Amino acid sequence: MYAVEYGDEAQEQADVLPFDALAPFLEVLAVLGVAPWSGKSLNEDNPNANILTLAFGPRKQGMVTYMILEDRRHVEILKVMWLGL
């Protein structure tokens, strides 16, 4: 298991997610706690980088950007976006 925490900006962004985004976002949190490497590297030139993104929502209209600190089994959520299409 990984500890999942929010950066200040990400916490504010998560706090204002609309109702439609809440269940898919909670699913992302569950994934980050057990399999954070399942996201996509933010740096396409370095697929093993520790900053990743994970899309969420029925039409992938949300995205979480996060950093993995493997030696500490820690995930820090850096940004939460919701397009709400």
N, C-alpha and C positions, 0 to 999 in steps of 0.2 A: 504494500500500500504506500501511496505517496500522500504527503500532507499538501493540501491545496489552499493557497491563500491569495488574497487580492492585493494588488498595488492600490494606492489611494485613488488614482484616476479610474481604474477598472471597477473599484467598489462603487463609485458614483455612477458609472455607466450601467452597472448591473442593477443598481437600485431603481433606475427609471425604465427598465425594460417593460414593454407592454404585456398585458395578460397573455396574449397569444404566444409570447416568447418564453414564458416561464417554464413550462414543462420541457420543451426542447433544451433550454439552458441547463436545467437540472440534470438532464441526461448527459450533457457535456461534462458537468462537474463530476458525475459518477465515472465517466470514462477517464477523466484526468486523474482520478484517484487510483485507478488500477492499471491503465494502459496509456500513459501520456505520449509515448512515442508513436502512437497511431495517427498523430496529426501530420501535417505537411510542413516541411521546412520552409521558413520564411525566406531563406537564401537558397535559390535554386542551384547556385553554383556549389553549395556545400550542403548536400542532403543530410549530413550527420550533425548539423548545427543544433544547438540546444534551444533555439527560439523557433517555435512552431505555430501553426494556425490550425484551427479546426472549425469547419462550417457547421451550422446547426439550423434547425427549422425545417418545416416540410418542403420548402423550396430553396433551402440553403441560403436564406436571406439574413442569417446572422453569422458572425465570425468572432471567435475568441483567439487572441494572440497571447501566447504564454511562453515562459522560460522554464526549462527543466534543470534543476541542480541535482544531478544523479547521485553524487556522493552523499547528499543529505536526504535523498528520497523526497524532494520538495518540488512543488510546482507553484510558480508565481504567475497569476493572471495579470497581464500587462494592459490589455485593452479588450473591451466588449463592444461590438458594433451590431446594430440591428437596422436593416434597411426597411423592413416592414412592407414589402411588396405584396 
